[in-house]
Amino acid sequence: MARMTRDQQQQHNRVLLLEAGERIFATRGVAGASLDDVALEAGLTKGAVYSNFRNKGELILEVIRYRQTLSPEAQDFHAILDLATNDYERLEAWCDIWILTAKSGDRSSYARLLFDFIPYALRDEHLTARFLEFISPADDIPAGASPIPTDSRFARIPPSDQFRILTALDLGLSALALFDPENVKPQLYKTAVLSLAQTLYDAGD
């Protein structure tokens, strides 16, 4: 096996730190863990973590970015969406991937980190603004970026508002599932989204 280049090693270490950061902060909370704890969890030196991230807030924002765009789960998500042959297949795939991720337990750890980070970020205007970049879509987002079928009544509202509603469902159901996992089933996400799109979906089916 060929040795990694310096850039490859740095990128590999960064991913180790991001994954370790999610585990540590999800378990101990933002206030209860330090960057030193993250370095220890990742099996790297303190220098490695401090050369990548200035503080906890920056690290957690990068965990969110990684989760949404670069992680294997994010890449698989977009690859599956690209296989859809029409709008409704794409919407079904969008919902099914959300359900699969929730059932795997992977979403629980990320949700714990996210909900602990929100009040932490709200105390810092810079962190709040940065966090909004991840959860609030641009007003000029193209219609094709939304999973909502173009012939749906839901598609009559601007794509940015479509994403705000989808984000609210994501965050709301993820939060409820942490408290009441027996009753808040992942399928509720699909019920809500497809009902908004008026495709007469019933999770009982």
VMD Tcl script that draws the C-alpha trace (Angstrom):
set ca {
  {0.00 0.00 0.00}
  {1.49 3.33 -1.09}
  {2.32 5.88 1.56}
  {0.09 8.93 1.71}
  {1.46 12.26 0.57}
  {1.67 15.05 3.13}
  {-1.55 16.60 1.83}
  {-3.33 13.24 1.93}
  {-2.13 12.65 5.49}
  {-3.33 16.07 6.57}
  {-6.72 15.45 5.00}
  {-6.91 12.01 6.61}
  {-6.08 13.51 10.02}
  {-8.69 16.22 9.52}
  {-11.39 13.61 8.86}
  {-10.28 11.67 11.97}
  {-10.64 14.86 14.01}
  {-14.07 15.68 12.57}
  {-15.38 12.19 13.30}
  {-13.83 12.20 16.78}
  {-15.27 15.67 17.41}
  {-18.77 14.49 16.62}
  {-18.46 11.52 18.98}
  {-16.94 13.51 21.84}
  {-19.27 16.51 21.71}
  {-22.35 14.33 21.16}
  {-21.45 12.32 24.26}
  {-20.09 14.99 26.61}
  {-21.69 18.15 25.26}
  {-20.01 21.27 23.91}
  {-19.28 22.64 27.38}
  {-18.13 19.29 28.74}
  {-15.39 18.50 26.23}
  {-12.29 20.25 24.92}
  {-10.20 20.19 21.77}
  {-7.63 18.23 23.75}
  {-10.29 15.54 24.32}
  {-10.94 15.45 20.58}
  {-7.23 14.98 19.84}
  {-7.07 12.10 22.33}
  {-10.19 10.47 20.86}
  {-8.74 10.75 17.34}
  {-5.40 9.30 18.43}
  {-3.58 12.44 17.31}
  {-1.47 15.09 18.99}
  {-2.82 18.34 20.38}
  {-0.81 20.11 17.68}
  {-2.79 18.29 15.00}
  {-6.14 19.54 16.27}
  {-4.98 23.11 16.96}
  {-3.39 23.38 13.51}
  {-6.77 22.58 11.96}
  {-9.24 24.35 14.26}
  {-8.92 27.50 16.36}
  {-11.69 26.64 18.80}
  {-14.63 24.33 19.53}
  {-17.10 26.43 17.58}
  {-15.04 26.24 14.40}
  {-14.56 22.49 14.78}
  {-18.28 21.84 15.23}
  {-19.16 24.01 12.23}
  {-16.73 21.94 10.17}
  {-18.32 18.73 11.51}
  {-21.65 20.04 10.21}
  {-20.13 20.94 6.84}
  {-18.49 17.52 6.58}
  {-21.71 15.75 7.47}
  {-23.72 17.65 4.88}
  {-21.31 17.64 1.95}
  {-18.21 15.43 2.24}
  {-18.97 12.43 4.45}
  {-19.52 9.01 2.81}
  {-23.18 9.27 3.83}
  {-23.56 12.63 2.07}
  {-21.88 11.34 -1.08}
  {-24.05 8.20 -1.11}
  {-27.11 10.39 -0.60}
  {-26.40 12.49 -3.69}
  {-25.43 9.45 -5.76}
  {-28.78 7.79 -4.99}
  {-30.71 10.97 -5.81}
  {-28.93 11.15 -9.17}
  {-30.27 7.68 -10.07}
  {-33.90 8.83 -9.88}
  {-35.61 9.03 -13.27}
  {-38.34 11.51 -12.31}
  {-39.34 14.03 -9.62}
  {-41.35 11.58 -7.54}
  {-38.67 8.90 -7.55}
  {-36.24 11.55 -6.37}
  {-38.55 12.64 -3.56}
  {-39.11 9.02 -2.47}
  {-35.34 8.45 -2.49}
  {-34.78 11.64 -0.45}
  {-37.20 10.42 2.23}
  {-36.00 6.80 2.19}
  {-32.38 7.84 2.75}
  {-33.46 10.00 5.71}
  {-35.33 7.02 7.18}
  {-32.42 4.64 6.60}
  {-29.97 7.00 8.29}
  {-32.32 7.48 11.25}
  {-32.86 3.74 11.67}
  {-29.11 3.09 11.65}
  {-28.72 5.27 14.75}
  {-26.26 7.47 12.90}
  {-28.57 10.48 13.03}
  {-28.92 10.27 16.82}
  {-25.28 11.13 17.54}
  {-25.30 13.98 15.06}
  {-28.60 15.30 16.44}
  {-27.24 15.34 20.00}
  {-24.25 17.37 18.83}
  {-26.41 19.74 16.81}
  {-28.93 20.50 19.53}
  {-26.23 21.05 22.13}
  {-24.42 23.37 19.74}
  {-27.42 25.59 18.94}
  {-27.63 27.42 22.32}
  {-23.81 27.60 22.37}
  {-23.79 29.28 18.95}
  {-26.63 31.66 19.82}
  {-24.40 33.30 22.44}
  {-21.91 34.29 19.73}
  {-22.98 36.47 16.80}
  {-20.19 35.16 14.57}
  {-21.08 31.52 15.25}
  {-24.77 32.25 14.75}
  {-24.09 33.80 11.34}
  {-21.85 30.88 10.33}
  {-24.39 28.33 11.52}
  {-27.12 30.02 9.47}
  {-25.04 29.37 6.36}
  {-25.67 25.66 6.91}
  {-29.33 25.62 7.94}
  {-30.77 28.57 6.02}
  {-30.67 28.27 2.21}
  {-29.85 31.18 -0.07}
  {-32.87 33.08 -1.40}
  {-31.70 32.52 -4.98}
  {-31.46 28.72 -4.69}
  {-32.55 27.14 -8.02}
  {-35.84 25.24 -8.17}
  {-34.07 22.12 -9.43}
  {-32.13 21.84 -6.17}
  {-35.30 21.06 -4.22}
  {-36.54 17.46 -4.00}
  {-40.15 18.65 -4.24}
  {-41.81 17.70 -7.57}
  {-42.41 20.72 -9.74}
  {-46.10 19.85 -10.29}
  {-46.79 19.71 -6.55}
  {-48.69 22.44 -4.74}
  {-45.77 22.57 -2.32}
  {-43.58 23.64 -5.26}
  {-45.57 26.85 -5.58}
  {-43.66 28.38 -2.68}
  {-40.06 29.58 -3.26}
  {-37.40 26.82 -3.17}
  {-35.67 28.54 -0.25}
  {-38.87 28.26 1.81}
  {-39.27 24.64 0.72}
  {-35.84 23.91 2.21}
  {-36.67 25.83 5.39}
  {-39.73 23.64 5.90}
  {-37.76 20.45 5.15}
  {-35.06 21.57 7.59}
  {-37.69 22.26 10.25}
  {-39.10 18.75 9.78}
  {-35.61 17.27 9.93}
  {-34.64 19.11 13.11}
  {-38.03 18.75 14.78}
  {-38.41 15.03 14.24}
  {-34.76 14.41 15.12}
  {-35.28 16.26 18.42}
  {-38.50 14.41 19.24}
  {-36.88 11.07 18.42}
  {-34.18 11.70 21.03}
  {-36.85 12.01 23.72}
  {-39.41 9.50 22.49}
  {-37.81 7.03 20.05}
  {-40.54 4.43 20.56}
  {-43.29 6.67 19.23}
  {-41.42 9.03 16.89}
  {-40.71 6.63 14.06}
  {-38.42 7.70 11.18}
  {-41.27 7.00 8.74}
  {-43.03 10.11 10.05}
  {-40.58 12.18 8.01}
  {-41.75 10.52 4.80}
  {-45.38 10.85 5.85}
  {-44.93 14.58 6.41}
  {-42.91 15.33 3.27}
  {-45.02 13.28 0.87}
  {-48.21 14.60 2.41}
  {-46.97 18.13 1.79}
  {-46.32 17.10 -1.80}
  {-49.82 15.51 -1.89}
  {-48.78 12.06 -3.02}
  {-51.15 10.34 -0.57}
  {-48.40 8.48 1.28}
  {-49.34 6.59 4.46}
  {-46.55 5.23 6.68}
  {-48.95 2.50 7.76}
  {-48.56 1.00 4.30}
}
mol new
graphics top color blue
foreach p $ca { graphics top sphere $p radius 0.5 }
foreach p [lrange $ca 0 end-1] q [lrange $ca 1 end] { graphics top cylinder $p $q radius 0.2 }
display resetview
